[in-house]
Amino acid sequence: MLKDSILLSGYRMAKSLVALFIMMILARILSVNEMGIYQQILLISIMVGSLVPFEMQTTFTYFYNKTSDSLEKSRVLSNTFITLLGLGLLAFLALILIFHNGFFFNDSYLKKYSIWLGLWCFATILGSYLENLYVSSNRVKVFSIFTLTYYLFYLITVVLVAYLSHNLYWIVITIGIMEFLRVILLHLMYLFLENVIFSINLGMIKQQFKYTLSVGSVTALDVIMQSTDKVIISLFFAVETFAVFSIAAKEVPFMAIITVSVITAMLPKLGGLYNIERDREGALRLWSTTSRALAVIIFPLFWILLFYNKQFIELIYSDVYVGASIIFVVYLLKFPLRFTVFYTLLQISGNQKLLLQNTVITVILNVALSFLFLYLFGYLGVAVATVVAAYIGVFLQQRDVSRIFAIKQRDLLPYAQIVITFINSGAIALGVYLLSMAVPLNQFVAFVLGGILIMFLSLVLSAIRKEIDLSQFQSKLNRFNLNFRKGEKV
């Protein structure tokens, strides 16, 4: 799992850094108005690309890994591919029809982007299960190498088009085509590597749909919750205001990388422990240990971004958007929640209905609070409502996990140690920040050096306090390096 986590984290880090660098370029090339339009296009692509697959990728992982029969695995793969292909084509046609009727956002300026946005969304939908496919087939190394190469080429291409054209239309065309090519190449490469028997089973498709309805409903509601703030601002404020708000509300690219990568790599093993080996305590222990280790990394990152928020905004988006730093800080308050994911335990234990119930409650609260706080505090209130709803949602999940696993809430995780880690990293960050501000350094140099020092000192302190098992990490890292030297298949 460590080996897969490192590889997945590497490719996701590269993907996020590429997205970050492209955003840095576009923020300086495009006007605020054009940036607002681009953010609207990006919002649509994210919502459609997340809502339409309806968590088919998770369903694929569940059905693919619960059997050892190669024919049944091929059926799961074939069913998933056909389903996503059909959904992707429907989304493509729907977007074109909607935009050409001037319905979405009630703005006709999005009409000319519809075909390429549709292609972008089609590729996102069809390729939504590819990472899960390569992970489940023990082809993580191949997947990571390909995607690293692709995103380097993607970066060069998009940046060249942006600099040469200074035209948002050509930038969107380029992104749409590049995403389409990525998905096609990954499918062709998998067919070359693996012996796939194309076999559709309608009975199994029904089972997959039945499973994905509850899980997908949770994802759909979660996407709505994550997008509610941006949709509200887009509907009630000018495009320029939306540009500033959406940039500040955008999750920092590397926030979710580590957590999502580890969860993706851990999910098959976690599901195996709980459903195959029937080792409930082992599954809970694996989840708890992983969460504890993630806290050691997540918390210092939170403090770095909190203290250096203005430097971060100006470095990434230019001084034009520095005024959005207060919104950025509000959204940053969700960051500490990233050290663990309670819904994974509900998912592997077959309690999708509880996930759905909790998410419905959270979404309703989010929408209600967003409109209430919008009336009371303006667009800043929408940001506050989103953060409050996120904490309520996590509390509800924690409560249900505690009940299902028959363990007290306070015993789910070593909360006392986690709080100490949070405070220690905060104290280190405060000291380094004050020192960096006292020394006559360029603000960006102070940000980079200060961030590195904060992370380094926090990790050293965690190692001294034995918050992470370095011996286990070292042994796994040695095996990881040995496998690479031998050229073994990951």
N, C-alpha and C positions, 0 to 999 in steps of 0.2 A: 504493500500500500504506500509506503514511503517513496518508493521509486516512482510509482505512478503519480503521486502527489507532486513530486519535484518536477516531473516532465509536464504535467498539466499546468502547474503554476508558472513554469517557464513560458509556455506558449501563450497562456492567458496574460501574463505580464507583458509579453511582446505585443499582443493584440491591443491591450489597454494603452501601452505607451505609444503605439502607432496612432490610435484614436486620439490620444492626448496631444500628440505632436501635430496631427492634422487640425485639431481644434485650435491650437496655438496659431497655426498659419492662417486659417480661415478668419479667426477673430481679428487679425491684422490686415487681411486683404479685403474682406467684405465690409460693407457698411453695417451699421446697427440694424437697419431695416432688413437688409439681406440676411443678416445673421438670424433675425427673428423668423424669417421665412424658412431658412435652413433648419432651425430648431423645430419648427412645426412639422417639416417633412420628416425629421429624425424622430419626433414624437409619434407620428403616424406609423412609421416603419417599425418602431419598437412595440407599439400597442398591437398592431396587426400581426407582427411576427411572433408575439408572445401569446395573444389570445386565440388565434386560429388553430395552431397545433394542439391546443387544449391539453398540454402535458403528455402528448403521445410519446415523447422521448423517455419519460419516466415509466410509462406503461411498457415501453419496449424493454427497458432494463429489467423490470420486474419479471416479465414473461420469458425473456431470453435467458436470464440467469437462474430461473427456478427449474430448468430442465437440462439434462445432459445429452438428450437425443438430438443429433445433428439435423435430422429432417424437421423436427419440431422447431428448432432454432431458425431454419430456413423459412418456415411458414411465418414465424413471428416477424422476421426481417421483411419478407415479401408483403405481408399484410400492412406493416408500418409504412413501407415505401409507397404502396399504391394509395393508401389513405392520405398521406401527406402530399403526394402528387396531385390528387384530386382537390384537396383543400387549397393548395397553392394556386392552382388554376382558377378556382372559384374566387379566391381573394384578388387575383390579378384582374379578372373581368369585373368584379364588383367595384374595385377602386377606380377603374376607368369610367364605368357608368356613373358612379357617384360624383367624381370630379367634373365630368363633362356635363353634368346637370347643375353644377355650381352649388351643390348642397353642403359639402363638408366645410365647416368654419364660415360658411356664407361668404367666401371670398373666391373670386374667379382667378386670382393670380396663381393659384395652385394648379390650375387646369393644365398648363403646359408641361408640368412635371409628372403628370399622372402615369404615362406609359413606363417611364424609367423607375418611378417609385413603385409601380406595380411589379416590375421585374425584380427590384430589390426585395420586396416583400415575398414574392414567389420563392426566391432563392433562400431567404431566411426560413420560410416554412418548410420547404423540402429538405433543407439541411439541418433542421433542428435536432434530429436524432443522431447525427453522424458522430459526434463526440462520444455519446453513449455506446454506439456501435463499435467504435474502435477500442474503447476501454473494455467493453464486455468480451471482445475477441482477443484481448491481450496484444493489441497492436498500438499501444499508446506511443511507443517510440516512433513508429512510422508516422502516426498522426501528428505528433509534435514537430517532427522535422519538416514535414510538408507545410504545416501551418506557419511555422517560423519563416520558412522561405517565402511562402505566399505573402505574408504580411509585410515583409521587407519590400517585395516587388510592388505590393499595393501602396505602400507609403510613397515610394519613388514616383509611381504613376500618378497618384492623386495630387501630390505636391507639384509635380511638373505641370499638370493640367491647370491647377489653381494659379500658379505663377504666370503661365503663358497666356491664359485666357482671362483671368480675373472675372470669370463668368460663372455664376451659381448654376446655371442650367447645364453647362458642360461638366461641372463637378458632379452633379447628381447623376448624369448619364454615365460617367466613369465609374462611380460607386456601384450603380446598378449592374453594369456589365461585369465588373470585377467580382461581385458577390455571386453572380450567376456562374461564372467560370470556376470559382472555388468549389461550389457544390457539385458541379458536373465532374470535375477532376477527382474529387474525393470519392465519388461513387465509382468511377472507372478504376481508380487505384485499388479500391477494396475488391472489386470483381477480379482484378488481376492477381491479388494476393490470396484470396480465399475461394474455395470451391462452393459457390452459392447455387442452390437448386431453387429456382423460382417456383413457388408453390403457394397458392392462395387458399386459405381455409375459412369459409364464411362463418362456421361455428366459432372458430378462434377469434375472428374479427369481432363477433358479438361479445365474447368474453373480454377482449381488449377494450372495447367501447364501454362496457359496463364498469370496468376497473377505472378507466380514465375519466368517466363522468364526474365522480366525486373528487378525484385528484385534480382534474382539469378545472372543475368549478372553483376549487381553492385558488388555483393559479390565475384564473380569469379574474376573480375578485381581487386577488393580490395586485394584478396589473392595474385594475381599475383604481385601487387604493393608491398605488404608486404614481398614477397619472392624473388623479383627480385634481391636485393642486395646479398642475400645468394646464390642464384643459380649462379650468375655471379662469385662470389668468389670461389664457388665449382668447376666451370668449368675452371677457369683460374689460380687457385693457388693450391698448394699442400694441402693434407688432413690436415696436421698439421696447416697450415695457416687458413684453413677453421674452424678448431676447435677453434682457438683463436678468430677469427672474429665473428663466430656465437654465442659464449658465450657472447662477449661484445655487440653484436647486439640484443641479446635476451631481450625482454621486461621484466622488473622487474615483478615478478609474481603478486604482489599486485597492480600494476599500474591500470589495467583494471577492477579489481574485483569490486570495489565500483561503478564505472560508469556503467558497464554492468549489475550488479545486480539491480541497481535502474532503469535502462532503461527497463530491462526485466519485472520488477514488474509494472512499470509505463505504458508500452505500451498498455495493454488492457484498462486501464482507459483513457489514452490519445486518443486512437482510439474511445472509447465510447463517449467522449466529442465532438469530431470532427464529427464523422459519424452518431451517433445515436441522441445525444442531439442537434447537430448542433450549438454547443457553441464554435466558433472559438477562441474568446477571452479567454474563460476558459481554452482551451487546451494550448494556448500560455502562459497563466499565470502559469499553472501547470509546463510546461516545463522550463520557466524562473526561477521560484522559486526553482525548483529542481537543476538547473544548478548553481544558486547562492550558494546554500548550499554545493554542491559538491566542489566548488572552495575553500571553507574554509578548506576542508580536503586535496584536491589534491595539492595545492600550497606549504604547509609546507613539504609534502613528496618530492616534487621536490627539494627544497632547501637542505633537509637532504641528499639526494642522490648526489646532486651536490658537496657539501662540503666534504662529506665523501666517495667519489667515490672509492678511492684506498682501503680503509678499507672494503668497501662492496665487491669489487671484490675478495680481498684476503680471506675474511671470507667465501664467498660462494664457490669460485672456487680454492682456494689455491694461494700461491705466484707465482706459475708457470704462471698464467694468468694475473698478475698485469700489465704487459706491454700493455694489451688491454684497460686500463682505459681511454685513450684518445678517443677510439672508443665509449666506453660506454657513455662518456660525450656528444659526438656528438648526439647520439641517444636519450639521456636524454632530449634534447631540444624539443622533440616532446611531452614531458610529460604534459606541461601546457594545451595542447589541450584537455586533458582528462576531463576537468571540464564540458564539454557539448558535445552534439551530434546533429548537425544540421540535419543530414540525417533522423532522426526520424520524424521530422515535414514534410519533403518531402514525407516520406513513408506513413504516416497516411492520408495525403491530396491527395494521389493517383497520385503523380508526380514522378513515378518511372522512366519515360523517362528522366527527368532532372537529376536524380541520375545517370543514365547510361551515359548520355552525360558528366557530370562532371567527372565521374570516368574514362571514356575513355581518356579525356584530361589529367587527372592526371597521368594515367598509361603511356601514350605516353611520357609525360614530364619526368617521373621518369626513364624510360628506356633510353631515349636520354641523359639525364643529367648523368645517371650512367656511361654510356660508355664514355662520354666526360670527366667527372671528373676522371674516372679510368685512362684514358690516361694522364691527367694532373697531378693528385695527388696520383695515386696508389689506393690501397683498401680503404684508408681513404676518398677519393673522392666519392666512392660509398655510404658511410655512409652519407656524406653531401648532396648528391643528393636526398637520400631518405627523409631526413628531409625537404629539400626545397620543394619537391613535396607534402609532407603532408600538409604544410602550404598553398600551392596554392589550394589544394583540399578543405580545410576547407573554404577558402575565397570564392570559387565558390559556395559552398553549402549555405553559409551565404547570398550571393547575391540573390540566388534564393528564399530562405525562405523569405527574405525581400520583394521581389516582389509579391510572392504568398499571403502573409498575409497582403499586403498593409501597410507596416510599414517601416520606415526608418531603414537602417542598424544600425545606432548608437543607435536606440531605441529598438532593439531586446532584448538586455540585459543591465543591469545597469553597463556598461563598466567602468565608472569612479570608482565606488565602487569596482569592481573586480580588477582593477589595484592597488587600494589602498591596498586591501587584499594581492595581490601579493608582493607589496613592503614591507608591514609590516611584513609578514612572512619571507621575505628575510632578513630584518634588524635583526629580532630576531635570525634567523639561523646564520647569520654572527657573531653576538655577542656571541652566545653560542659556536660556533665553535672555535673562537679565545680563549675563556675562557678554553675550553676543551683541546686545544693544549698547553696552558700555564701551565696547571696543570699536574704534573707528573703522568699520568695514562697510562695503557696499551691501545694501539690504538683501540682495539676492545671494551674495556670497555668505552672508550671515545665516540666511535661511538654509542653504545647502549644508554648510559646515555644522550649523547647530542641529539640524535634523539628523545628520549622520552620527554626531556625538551623542545625542539623546538616545538614539536607537542602540548604539554600541554599549553605552553605560547601563541602559535598562536590561539588555540581554546578559551582560556580565553579572549584574546584581541578581538576576533571576537564576543564573547558573550557580552562583555562590549559595543562594538560598535553596538550591535543588528544586526549583519549580519546574524544571524540565529534566528529563532523563537523558543526559548526554552520552552515557555509556551505550544505551540502546540505540540512540541516534547514530553514534559512531560505527557500531557494528553493522547497522543497516546501510549506512553510507559506504562502508568498505565493500559490502556485497554489491551495492549499486554500481560502484566504479569498476569492480571486477567483471560484472556482467557486460558493461560497456566495452571493456578491453577484449573480452572474449567474443563480442559481437552477438551475444545472445538476443533472441527476440524478446522484447519487453512485453 
